[in-house]
Amino acid sequence: MRKVCMAILSLALALSIGVAGTVAAHARLSYINMTTTVLSVSSGQATCVGSVSGYKGTTTKVVITLHLERKLASSSTWTTFASDPAKTFNDWTGTYQMKKTVTSGYQYRVRAVYTAFAGSASETLTGYSSVVSF
């Protein structure tokens, strides 16, 4: 319950300060119920947040990998600027935050890879934040 409250509070805080993000509800997947991928940039500091919730009693573990991507406004190609190792939660829900220093003149987004397990079975979903120009 504490983790669910933390995820909801993180999302509420992110939305209240006007950051870019997406909340994705999906057609009923087996182990993933909802994901949230958020990016905020302030004073050269990018805060990337990925949150996933599965189904209590079904989902046994979730893994979140965050990739901060960037591109020039004139380009159509996104490249990975920074990543952290995957974060594993031995629970049906998890929220992970990554902070990175960014440089101006680029557009940024977060690509989050969410994997949920039920025992040895798994499913993976990729989510993206909205784009932030800095």
C-alpha positions, 0 to 999 in steps of 0.5 A: 500500500505504501508503494502505491501511495508513493507512486500516486503522490509522485504523479500528483507532484509531477502534474502539479509542477507542470512537467511532461509525462504520460499515464498509460492505461492499457487493454487488459494485459496479463501482468501490467495494469498501468504505467506512468512515464514522466520527465521534468527539466529544471536548471539543467537537471532532468528528473525521469520517473517511471512507475508501473503497477500490475495486479495484486495477487498475480504480478510477483515482480516488476522491473523498470529501466529508464533511458533519457533520450535526446535529439536536435530539433532539426533531427528525427533521430532519438539517441540514448543520452543516459541510462541507469541499470534496471531497478527490480521490485519484488512486488506488484508495483514499483516507482523509480526515479533517475536524475541526470544533468542535461545540456541546452539546445536539445529535445529530451524524452524518457523511454521506460521499459517495464517488465512484469512477472508472474512467476517465470512468465513475463510481459514487457511494455515500453512507455515514453514521456512527453518531449521537453525542449531545453 
